Amino acid sequence: MTSAIPAVLALIAGSAIAIAGLVPWAALQYRRRGTLGIGNAVLAFLAVVYSLALVTYTLLPLPDTSEVAALCRSASGPQLTPFAFVGDIAKEGGLSGPRSLLGNPAAAQVVFNVVLFVPLGMLVRHVFLHGRFVAGVVVGTVAGFAVSLLIECTQLTGDWFLYPCAYRLFDVDDLFANTLGALVGTLVSPVLWILTRHRGDSTAGRPRPVTVWRRGFGMFCDLLAVTLTSGALVSVTSLGFALAGHDQDATLPRVVLATLPFVAPALQLVLVLTTGRTLGEAVVRLRPEPHPSGWQRLVRWAAGSGGWATLSAAAFPLSGLLAFALAVAALIGLVATRDRRGFANAVARLGVQDERASDEAARREGAADVTS
């Protein structure tokens, strides 16, 4: 059971970052700027990579069951003495100059802990408080302290009591170094403006072309929402059964674990039936055109990512082949259909347009009525 925990933690972290972070942030950029832009797309990708790297470095590798007893016997307890790293540097030979900084293991560890949190301070200030110096510095630094404290407490409690003891050291100096790194990050955060600046903010309310990249990013958001949500549900439930001592081959665990992969596509079906579009389309500000009827909404879901996820979770003969065929059709439809409407819309006899197009048409009609 313990050997599967790293994969579970990575999947949970990826789900939280991709769904709770990346997707809403991308939606916000489309509403603020009218488009995501290459710079913001690169920044989003780097933020996901950094977040996963932070989780991996601070939590993994997790010890195997056979190693836990030995780790508990050798555990030295938390390090609560501030600036103890100064003595550690001296024990390792001290510093004779700048070149010896990275040659001293204790000094290199402090530098690394500072550098590790610089991106966090940069991202927090840039995303939430760009242009506000004092608030950006304060909030970014506090965010760094909070994240570092969460990590240290996770280590202190043995991954929140998943292990009987702390297999890594709680070090108050790491908390100081991480917070300092976040502070430095807030100060250098303005360099991100070079990467993400965009001159089209004043036209954010105007309709934009439906491009392959825009449609593709919307499909990617749908894929994240469906696959990672299903994966996280199954992984967390599986881990829960294992921790509770249930045999996963028993009837109840097998039924529950076989049913959970259908939850995410079912939620997407509810969304499509009630709003007419998927989560990914809402993120990139696209909507089907004309207004879809009930059967068209059902067809769009079945011929799109909802149908693909359902077939992937099913166990009947040829379900995997049908899911693969839908995925291929989606990719071909992305580049081959008129106006990039995609395979699902083509099957449902619908087009696709920027959601702002109908708003602009309504404003023009209202202006014409006033004029007449």
C-alpha positions as a Markdown table, in Angstrom:
| # | Residue | x | y | z |
|---|---|---|---|---|
| 1 | Met | 0.0 | 0.0 | 0.0 |
| 2 | Thr | 2.8 | 2.4 | 1.0 |
| 3 | Ser | 4.5 | 2.1 | -2.4 |
| 4 | Ala | 1.4 | 3.4 | -4.2 |
| 5 | Ile | 1.2 | 6.5 | -2.0 |
| 6 | Pro | 3.7 | 8.7 | -4.1 |
| 7 | Ala | 1.5 | 8.2 | -7.2 |
| 8 | Val | -1.6 | 9.1 | -5.2 |
| 9 | Leu | -0.1 | 12.2 | -3.8 |
| 10 | Ala | 1.2 | 13.3 | -7.2 |
| 11 | Leu | -2.2 | 12.7 | -8.8 |
| 12 | Ile | -4.0 | 14.6 | -6.0 |
| 13 | Ala | -1.5 | 17.5 | -6.3 |
| 14 | Gly | -1.8 | 17.6 | -10.1 |
| 15 | Ser | -5.6 | 17.6 | -9.9 |
| 16 | Ala | -5.7 | 20.5 | -7.4 |
| 17 | Ile | -3.2 | 22.5 | -9.4 |
| 18 | Ala | -4.7 | 21.9 | -12.8 |
| 19 | Ile | -8.4 | 22.2 | -11.9 |
| 20 | Ala | -8.4 | 24.5 | -8.9 |
| 21 | Gly | -5.5 | 26.7 | -10.2 |
| 22 | Leu | -4.8 | 26.5 | -13.9 |
| 23 | Val | -8.3 | 26.3 | -15.4 |
| 24 | Pro | -9.8 | 29.2 | -13.3 |
| 25 | Trp | -6.7 | 31.3 | -13.9 |
| 26 | Ala | -7.0 | 30.8 | -17.7 |
| 27 | Ala | -10.7 | 31.7 | -17.6 |
| 28 | Leu | -9.8 | 34.9 | -15.7 |
| 29 | Gln | -7.2 | 35.8 | -18.3 |
| 30 | Tyr | -9.7 | 35.4 | -21.1 |
| 31 | Arg | -12.1 | 37.8 | -19.3 |
| 32 | Arg | -9.4 | 40.3 | -18.4 |
| 33 | Arg | -7.5 | 40.4 | -21.6 |
| 34 | Gly | -9.8 | 38.8 | -24.2 |
| 35 | Thr | -7.2 | 36.1 | -24.9 |
| 36 | Leu | -4.7 | 33.9 | -23.0 |
| 37 | Gly | -1.7 | 34.8 | -25.0 |
| 38 | Ile | 1.6 | 32.9 | -25.5 |
| 39 | Gly | 3.3 | 34.5 | -22.5 |
| 40 | Asn | 0.5 | 33.6 | -20.2 |
| 41 | Ala | 0.3 | 30.1 | -21.5 |
| 42 | Val | 4.0 | 29.6 | -20.9 |
| 43 | Leu | 3.6 | 31.1 | -17.4 |
| 44 | Ala | 0.7 | 28.7 | -16.7 |
| 45 | Phe | 2.8 | 25.8 | -17.8 |
| 46 | Leu | 5.8 | 26.8 | -15.7 |
| 47 | Ala | 3.5 | 27.3 | -12.7 |
| 48 | Val | 2.2 | 23.8 | -12.9 |
| 49 | Val | 5.7 | 22.4 | -13.4 |
| 50 | Tyr | 7.0 | 24.4 | -10.4 |
| 51 | Ser | 4.1 | 23.3 | -8.2 |
| 52 | Leu | 4.5 | 19.7 | -8.9 |
| 53 | Ala | 8.3 | 20.0 | -8.4 |
| 54 | Leu | 7.7 | 21.7 | -5.1 |
| 55 | Val | 5.4 | 18.8 | -3.9 |
| 56 | Thr | 7.8 | 16.2 | -5.2 |
| 57 | Tyr | 10.9 | 17.7 | -3.6 |
| 58 | Thr | 9.3 | 18.3 | -0.2 |
| 59 | Leu | 7.3 | 15.0 | 0.1 |
| 60 | Leu | 9.0 | 12.4 | -2.1 |
| 61 | Pro | 10.4 | 9.8 | -2.0 |
| 62 | Leu | 8.2 | 8.3 | 0.6 |
| 63 | Pro | 9.7 | 5.5 | 2.7 |
| 64 | Asp | 8.7 | 1.9 | 2.2 |
| 65 | Thr | 6.9 | 0.0 | 4.9 |
| 66 | Ser | 10.0 | -1.9 | 5.7 |
| 67 | Glu | 11.9 | 1.3 | 6.3 |
| 68 | Val | 9.4 | 3.1 | 8.7 |
| 69 | Ala | 10.5 | 1.3 | 11.9 |
| 70 | Ala | 14.2 | 2.1 | 11.4 |
| 71 | Leu | 13.3 | 5.8 | 10.6 |
| 72 | Cys | 11.2 | 6.1 | 13.7 |
| 73 | Arg | 14.1 | 4.7 | 15.9 |
| 74 | Ser | 16.5 | 7.2 | 14.4 |
| 75 | Ala | 14.2 | 10.2 | 14.4 |
| 76 | Ser | 15.9 | 13.2 | 16.1 |
| 77 | Gly | 12.9 | 15.4 | 16.6 |
| 78 | Pro | 12.2 | 18.9 | 15.2 |
| 79 | Gln | 15.0 | 21.5 | 14.9 |
| 80 | Leu | 13.5 | 24.6 | 16.7 |
| 81 | Thr | 16.7 | 26.7 | 17.3 |
| 82 | Pro | 16.7 | 29.7 | 15.0 |
| 83 | Phe | 19.9 | 30.2 | 12.9 |
| 84 | Ala | 21.3 | 26.8 | 13.8 |
| 85 | Phe | 22.5 | 26.7 | 10.2 |
| 86 | Val | 25.3 | 29.1 | 11.1 |
| 87 | Gly | 26.9 | 26.4 | 13.3 |
| 88 | Asp | 26.2 | 23.7 | 10.7 |
| 89 | Ile | 28.1 | 25.8 | 8.1 |
| 90 | Ala | 31.0 | 26.2 | 10.5 |
| 91 | Lys | 31.1 | 22.4 | 11.1 |
| 92 | Glu | 31.3 | 21.8 | 7.4 |
| 93 | Gly | 34.4 | 24.0 | 7.1 |
| 94 | Gly | 32.9 | 27.5 | 7.1 |
| 95 | Leu | 33.1 | 29.9 | 4.2 |
| 96 | Ser | 36.4 | 31.2 | 2.9 |
| 97 | Gly | 34.9 | 33.1 | 0.0 |
| 98 | Pro | 32.0 | 33.2 | -2.5 |
| 99 | Arg | 33.4 | 30.1 | -4.3 |
| 100 | Ser | 33.1 | 28.0 | -1.2 |
| 101 | Leu | 29.4 | 28.8 | -0.8 |
| 102 | Leu | 28.1 | 25.9 | -2.9 |
| 103 | Gly | 31.1 | 23.7 | -1.8 |
| 104 | Asn | 29.8 | 23.8 | 1.8 |
| 105 | Pro | 26.8 | 21.4 | 2.0 |
| 106 | Ala | 25.1 | 23.3 | 4.8 |
| 107 | Ala | 25.4 | 26.6 | 3.0 |
| 108 | Ala | 24.3 | 25.1 | -0.2 |
| 109 | Gln | 21.2 | 23.8 | 1.5 |
| 110 | Val | 20.3 | 27.2 | 2.9 |
| 111 | Val | 20.8 | 28.8 | -0.6 |
| 112 | Phe | 18.6 | 26.2 | -2.2 |
| 113 | Asn | 15.8 | 26.7 | 0.3 |
| 114 | Val | 15.8 | 30.4 | -0.5 |
| 115 | Val | 15.9 | 29.9 | -4.2 |
| 116 | Leu | 13.2 | 27.2 | -4.1 |
| 117 | Phe | 10.6 | 29.8 | -2.9 |
| 118 | Val | 11.5 | 32.7 | -5.2 |
| 119 | Pro | 9.1 | 31.5 | -8.0 |
| 120 | Leu | 6.3 | 31.3 | -5.5 |
| 121 | Gly | 6.7 | 34.9 | -4.4 |
| 122 | Met | 7.0 | 36.0 | -8.0 |
| 123 | Leu | 3.8 | 34.2 | -9.1 |
| 124 | Val | 1.7 | 35.3 | -6.1 |
| 125 | Arg | 2.5 | 39.0 | -6.6 |
| 126 | His | 2.2 | 38.8 | -10.4 |
| 127 | Val | -1.1 | 37.0 | -10.5 |
| 128 | Phe | -3.0 | 38.6 | -7.7 |
| 129 | Leu | -1.4 | 42.0 | -6.9 |
| 130 | His | 0.5 | 43.2 | -10.0 |
| 131 | Gly | 1.1 | 46.9 | -9.8 |
| 132 | Arg | 0.6 | 47.1 | -6.0 |
| 133 | Phe | 4.1 | 47.1 | -4.5 |
| 134 | Val | 3.4 | 47.1 | -0.7 |
| 135 | Ala | 0.4 | 44.7 | -0.9 |
| 136 | Gly | 2.2 | 42.5 | -3.4 |
| 137 | Val | 5.3 | 42.2 | -1.2 |
| 138 | Val | 3.3 | 41.5 | 2.0 |
| 139 | Val | 0.9 | 39.0 | 0.5 |
| 140 | Gly | 3.6 | 37.2 | -1.5 |
| 141 | Thr | 5.8 | 36.9 | 1.6 |
| 142 | Val | 3.0 | 35.7 | 3.8 |
| 143 | Ala | 2.0 | 33.2 | 1.2 |
| 144 | Gly | 5.6 | 31.8 | 1.1 |
| 145 | Phe | 5.6 | 31.6 | 4.9 |
| 146 | Ala | 2.2 | 29.8 | 4.9 |
| 147 | Val | 3.2 | 27.3 | 2.2 |
| 148 | Ser | 6.5 | 26.6 | 4.0 |
| 149 | Leu | 4.7 | 26.1 | 7.3 |
| 150 | Leu | 2.3 | 23.7 | 5.7 |
| 151 | Ile | 5.2 | 21.7 | 4.3 |
| 152 | Glu | 7.1 | 21.7 | 7.6 |
| 153 | Cys | 4.0 | 20.6 | 9.5 |
| 154 | Thr | 3.4 | 17.9 | 7.0 |
| 155 | Gln | 6.9 | 16.6 | 7.6 |
| 156 | Leu | 6.5 | 17.0 | 11.4 |
| 157 | Thr | 3.3 | 15.0 | 11.5 |
| 158 | Gly | 4.6 | 12.2 | 9.2 |
| 159 | Asp | 2.4 | 13.3 | 6.3 |
| 160 | Trp | -0.5 | 14.2 | 8.7 |
| 161 | Phe | -0.2 | 10.9 | 10.7 |
| 162 | Leu | -0.1 | 8.7 | 7.6 |
| 163 | Tyr | 3.2 | 7.5 | 9.2 |
| 164 | Pro | 3.8 | 6.7 | 12.9 |
| 165 | Cys | 6.6 | 9.3 | 13.0 |
| 166 | Ala | 8.2 | 12.1 | 11.1 |
| 167 | Tyr | 10.5 | 10.6 | 8.5 |
| 168 | Arg | 11.8 | 14.1 | 7.6 |
| 169 | Leu | 13.1 | 16.9 | 9.9 |
| 170 | Phe | 11.0 | 19.9 | 10.8 |
| 171 | Asp | 13.6 | 22.8 | 10.7 |
| 172 | Val | 12.7 | 26.3 | 11.7 |
| 173 | Asp | 15.6 | 27.6 | 9.6 |
| 174 | Asp | 14.0 | 26.1 | 6.5 |
| 175 | Leu | 10.9 | 28.2 | 7.4 |
| 176 | Phe | 13.0 | 31.3 | 7.6 |
| 177 | Ala | 14.9 | 30.6 | 4.3 |
| 178 | Asn | 11.7 | 29.7 | 2.4 |
| 179 | Thr | 10.0 | 32.9 | 3.6 |
| 180 | Leu | 13.1 | 35.0 | 2.6 |
| 181 | Gly | 13.0 | 33.3 | -0.9 |
| 182 | Ala | 9.3 | 34.3 | -1.3 |
| 183 | Leu | 10.2 | 37.9 | -0.3 |
| 184 | Val | 13.0 | 38.0 | -2.9 |
| 185 | Gly | 10.5 | 36.6 | -5.4 |
| 186 | Thr | 8.0 | 39.5 | -4.8 |
| 187 | Leu | 10.8 | 42.0 | -5.4 |
| 188 | Val | 11.8 | 40.5 | -8.7 |
| 189 | Ser | 8.3 | 39.7 | -9.8 |
| 190 | Pro | 8.0 | 42.7 | -12.3 |
| 191 | Val | 10.3 | 40.8 | -14.7 |
| 192 | Leu | 7.2 | 38.5 | -15.4 |
| 193 | Trp | 5.5 | 41.5 | -17.0 |
| 194 | Ile | 8.0 | 41.2 | -19.9 |
| 195 | Leu | 6.7 | 37.7 | -20.5 |
| 196 | Thr | 3.0 | 38.3 | -20.1 |
| 197 | Arg | 2.4 | 41.9 | -21.1 |
| 198 | His | -0.4 | 42.3 | -23.6 |
| 199 | Arg | -1.6 | 45.4 | -25.4 |
| 200 | Gly | -5.1 | 44.2 | -26.1 |
| 201 | Asp | -6.6 | 44.6 | -22.7 |
| 202 | Ser | -8.8 | 47.5 | -23.8 |
| 203 | Thr | -10.4 | 45.2 | -26.4 |
| 204 | Ala | -11.1 | 42.4 | -24.0 |
| 205 | Gly | -14.9 | 42.7 | -24.6 |
| 206 | Arg | -14.6 | 42.3 | -28.4 |
| 207 | Pro | -15.1 | 38.9 | -30.1 |
| 208 | Arg | -12.0 | 37.0 | -31.1 |
| 209 | Pro | -11.5 | 34.4 | -33.9 |
| 210 | Val | -12.1 | 30.8 | -33.1 |
| 211 | Thr | -8.6 | 29.4 | -33.7 |
| 212 | Val | -7.2 | 25.9 | -33.5 |
| 213 | Trp | -5.1 | 26.8 | -30.4 |
| 214 | Arg | -8.1 | 28.3 | -28.6 |
| 215 | Arg | -10.3 | 25.3 | -29.3 |
| 216 | Gly | -7.5 | 23.0 | -28.5 |
| 217 | Phe | -6.9 | 24.6 | -25.1 |
| 218 | Gly | -10.6 | 24.4 | -24.3 |
| 219 | Met | -10.5 | 20.6 | -25.1 |
| 220 | Phe | -7.4 | 20.3 | -22.9 |
| 221 | Cys | -9.3 | 21.9 | -20.0 |
| 222 | Asp | -12.1 | 19.4 | -20.5 |
| 223 | Leu | -9.6 | 16.6 | -20.5 |
| 224 | Leu | -8.0 | 17.8 | -17.3 |
| 225 | Ala | -11.4 | 18.2 | -15.6 |
| 226 | Val | -12.6 | 14.7 | -16.5 |
| 227 | Thr | -9.5 | 12.5 | -16.2 |
| 228 | Leu | -7.9 | 14.1 | -13.2 |
| 229 | Thr | -11.1 | 14.3 | -11.2 |
| 230 | Ser | -11.9 | 10.7 | -11.9 |
| 231 | Gly | -8.3 | 9.7 | -11.2 |
| 232 | Ala | -8.3 | 11.6 | -7.9 |
| 233 | Leu | -11.6 | 10.1 | -6.8 |
| 234 | Val | -10.5 | 6.6 | -7.5 |
| 235 | Ser | -7.0 | 7.1 | -5.9 |
| 236 | Val | -8.3 | 8.7 | -2.7 |
| 237 | Thr | -11.0 | 6.1 | -2.3 |
| 238 | Ser | -8.6 | 3.3 | -2.9 |
| 239 | Leu | -6.2 | 4.7 | -0.4 |
| 240 | Gly | -9.1 | 5.1 | 2.1 |
| 241 | Phe | -10.0 | 1.4 | 1.7 |
| 242 | Ala | -6.4 | 0.4 | 2.1 |
| 243 | Leu | -5.9 | 2.5 | 5.3 |
| 244 | Ala | -9.2 | 1.1 | 6.7 |
| 245 | Gly | -8.0 | -2.4 | 6.1 |
| 246 | His | -10.6 | -3.4 | 3.5 |
| 247 | Asp | -9.7 | -5.9 | 0.9 |
| 248 | Gln | -10.1 | -4.2 | -2.4 |
| 249 | Asp | -11.2 | -7.4 | -4.0 |
| 250 | Ala | -14.3 | -7.5 | -1.8 |
| 251 | Thr | -17.7 | -6.7 | -3.3 |
| 252 | Leu | -18.2 | -3.2 | -1.8 |
| 253 | Pro | -14.7 | -1.8 | -2.8 |
| 254 | Arg | -14.9 | -3.3 | -6.2 |
| 255 | Val | -18.4 | -1.8 | -6.9 |
| 256 | Val | -17.4 | 1.6 | -5.6 |
| 257 | Leu | -14.1 | 1.8 | -7.5 |
| 258 | Ala | -15.8 | 0.6 | -10.7 |
| 259 | Thr | -18.5 | 3.3 | -10.3 |
| 260 | Leu | -16.3 | 6.3 | -9.5 |
| 261 | Pro | -14.8 | 6.8 | -13.0 |
| 262 | Phe | -18.3 | 7.6 | -14.3 |
| 263 | Val | -18.8 | 10.5 | -11.8 |
| 264 | Ala | -16.8 | 13.1 | -13.7 |
| 265 | Pro | -18.5 | 12.5 | -17.1 |
| 266 | Ala | -21.9 | 12.5 | -15.4 |
| 267 | Leu | -21.1 | 15.9 | -13.9 |
| 268 | Gln | -20.1 | 17.1 | -17.3 |
| 269 | Leu | -23.3 | 15.9 | -18.7 |
| 270 | Val | -25.3 | 17.9 | -16.2 |
| 271 | Leu | -23.2 | 21.0 | -17.1 |
| 272 | Val | -23.8 | 20.5 | -20.8 |
| 273 | Leu | -27.5 | 19.9 | -20.4 |
| 274 | Thr | -28.0 | 23.0 | -18.2 |
| 275 | Thr | -25.7 | 25.5 | -19.9 |
| 276 | Gly | -25.2 | 24.1 | -23.4 |
| 277 | Arg | -21.4 | 24.0 | -23.3 |
| 278 | Thr | -18.5 | 22.3 | -21.5 |
| 279 | Leu | -16.2 | 23.6 | -18.9 |
| 280 | Gly | -13.4 | 24.1 | -21.4 |
| 281 | Glu | -15.7 | 26.1 | -23.7 |
| 282 | Ala | -16.7 | 28.3 | -20.9 |
| 283 | Val | -13.0 | 28.9 | -20.0 |
| 284 | Val | -12.1 | 30.0 | -23.5 |
| 285 | Arg | -15.4 | 31.9 | -23.9 |
| 286 | Leu | -16.9 | 29.9 | -26.7 |
| 287 | Arg | -20.5 | 28.7 | -27.1 |
| 288 | Pro | -22.4 | 26.6 | -29.6 |
| 289 | Glu | -24.4 | 28.4 | -32.3 |
| 290 | Pro | -27.4 | 28.5 | -32.7 |
| 291 | His | -28.8 | 27.8 | -29.2 |
| 292 | Pro | -28.7 | 24.0 | -28.9 |
| 293 | Ser | -31.8 | 22.0 | -28.2 |
| 294 | Gly | -31.9 | 19.2 | -25.6 |
| 295 | Trp | -31.0 | 16.5 | -28.1 |
| 296 | Gln | -28.2 | 18.5 | -29.5 |
| 297 | Arg | -26.7 | 19.0 | -26.1 |
| 298 | Leu | -26.9 | 15.3 | -25.4 |
| 299 | Val | -25.3 | 14.5 | -28.7 |
| 300 | Arg | -22.5 | 17.1 | -28.1 |
| 301 | Trp | -21.7 | 15.4 | -24.8 |
| 302 | Ala | -21.8 | 11.9 | -26.2 |
| 303 | Ala | -19.6 | 12.7 | -29.2 |
| 304 | Gly | -17.1 | 14.7 | -27.1 |
| 305 | Ser | -15.0 | 14.3 | -24.0 |
| 306 | Gly | -18.0 | 13.1 | -22.0 |
| 307 | Gly | -18.6 | 10.2 | -24.3 |
| 308 | Trp | -14.9 | 9.5 | -24.5 |
| 309 | Ala | -14.5 | 9.4 | -20.7 |
| 310 | Thr | -17.6 | 7.2 | -20.3 |
| 311 | Leu | -16.3 | 4.7 | -22.9 |
| 312 | Ser | -12.9 | 4.7 | -21.3 |
| 313 | Ala | -14.4 | 3.8 | -17.9 |
| 314 | Ala | -16.7 | 1.1 | -19.4 |
| 315 | Ala | -15.7 | -2.5 | -19.5 |
| 316 | Phe | -17.9 | -3.9 | -22.3 |
| 317 | Pro | -16.3 | -5.3 | -25.5 |
| 318 | Leu | -14.9 | -2.7 | -27.9 |
| 319 | Ser | -15.4 | 0.2 | -25.4 |
| 320 | Gly | -11.7 | 1.0 | -25.5 |
| 321 | Leu | -11.6 | 1.0 | -29.3 |
| 322 | Leu | -14.7 | 3.3 | -29.5 |
| 323 | Ala | -13.0 | 5.7 | -27.0 |
| 324 | Phe | -9.9 | 5.7 | -29.1 |
| 325 | Ala | -12.0 | 6.4 | -32.3 |
| 326 | Leu | -13.7 | 9.4 | -30.5 |
| 327 | Ala | -10.3 | 10.8 | -29.5 |
| 328 | Val | -9.0 | 10.5 | -33.1 |
| 329 | Ala | -12.2 | 12.1 | -34.4 |
| 330 | Ala | -11.9 | 15.0 | -32.0 |
| 331 | Leu | -8.3 | 15.7 | -33.1 |
| 332 | Ile | -9.2 | 15.5 | -36.8 |
| 333 | Gly | -12.3 | 17.6 | -36.2 |
| 334 | Leu | -10.2 | 20.3 | -34.5 |
| 335 | Val | -8.4 | 21.1 | -37.7 |
| 336 | Ala | -10.7 | 19.8 | -40.5 |
| 337 | Thr | -14.2 | 21.1 | -39.6 |
| 338 | Arg | -15.6 | 24.5 | -40.7 |
| 339 | Asp | -14.8 | 27.3 | -38.3 |
| 340 | Arg | -13.1 | 24.9 | -36.0 |
| 341 | Arg | -16.4 | 23.8 | -34.6 |
| 342 | Gly | -15.1 | 20.3 | -33.9 |
| 343 | Phe | -16.4 | 16.8 | -34.4 |
| 344 | Ala | -19.0 | 16.9 | -31.6 |
| 345 | Asn | -20.6 | 20.1 | -32.8 |
| 346 | Ala | -20.5 | 18.8 | -36.4 |
| 347 | Val | -22.4 | 15.7 | -35.4 |
| 348 | Ala | -24.9 | 17.8 | -33.5 |
| 349 | Arg | -25.3 | 20.2 | -36.5 |
| 350 | Leu | -24.0 | 23.1 | -34.5 |
| 351 | Gly | -21.4 | 25.8 | -35.1 |
| 352 | Val | -19.3 | 27.5 | -32.5 |
| 353 | Gln | -18.6 | 31.2 | -31.9 |
| 354 | Asp | -17.1 | 33.6 | -29.4 |
| 355 | Glu | -19.6 | 34.2 | -26.6 |
| 356 | Arg | -19.0 | 38.0 | -27.0 |
| 357 | Ala | -20.3 | 37.9 | -30.6 |
| 358 | Ser | -23.9 | 37.5 | -29.4 |
| 359 | Asp | -23.4 | 40.2 | -26.8 |
| 360 | Glu | -22.1 | 42.6 | -29.4 |
| 361 | Ala | -25.0 | 41.8 | -31.7 |
| 362 | Ala | -27.4 | 42.5 | -28.9 |
| 363 | Arg | -25.8 | 45.8 | -28.2 |
| 364 | Arg | -26.0 | 46.8 | -31.8 |
| 365 | Glu | -29.6 | 45.8 | -32.0 |
| 366 | Gly | -30.3 | 47.9 | -28.9 |
| 367 | Ala | -28.4 | 50.9 | -30.4 |
| 368 | Ala | -30.4 | 50.5 | -33.6 |
| 369 | Asp | -33.7 | 50.5 | -31.7 |
| 370 | Val | -32.7 | 53.6 | -29.8 |
| 371 | Thr | -31.8 | 55.4 | -33.1 |
| 372 | Ser | -35.0 | 54.4 | -34.8 |
